[in-house]
Amino acid sequence: MAITFYFAVTTPAVGPSTPDADILLVTIFGSGVLIYIARYFFYKGNGINIGKMLQEIPPE
């Protein structure tokens, strides 16, 4: 996600070209970060460790 954000901000052909587009880009990426933080604290309150949940590889 970080590399996509970097190229979207630094490459005019790929990224935004107006201030409104900059605001939209920050809103989209920022909402993802806020959702992750909200889920982290929600699951932490319920006693579930999200870090361990993301590290476990399910058996095939």
N, C-alpha and C positions, 0 to 999 in steps of 0.2 A: 504494500500500500504506500509506503514511503517513497519508493522509486517512481510510482505513478504520479504521486503528488508533486514530486520534484520536476518531472518532465512536463506536467501540466502547467506548472507555474513558470518555468524557465523557457519553454519553447512556444513562441507565439503561434506557430502553425498548428500546434496540438492543443495548447491551453487557451485560457480566456484572453480576450482582446479588449474588453471594456471593464470598467469598475463594477458594473452589475454582475458580469460573469465571474469576477473575482469573488464577490460576495456569495454567489451561488456555490462556487467551488468550496469555499471555506465552510459554508453551511452543510454541504453534503459530507465532507470529510469530518467535520466537527460532530455531526449527529452520530456518526459511527463510533467515535470515541466516547461520546456521552452515553450511548446505549451500552457499550461494553462496561463502563464504570458503574452504571445503574445496575446491570445484571450482576456484576462482581459483588456489590454491597448487598443486593437482594439475596443471592445465594449464600454469601457469608453469614447473613443474619439467620438463614435456615440451616446453617451448619454444613454446607457443601463447599468444598474447596475447588474453585474453578480451575486453578492451576493444575491440580492432579487430574481433573477431568479432561483437560486438553492434552496432557502428557501421555495418557494411556492409549495404547494402540489396540483396537479390538481384534480378537482372534478371527482368522479367516476359515 
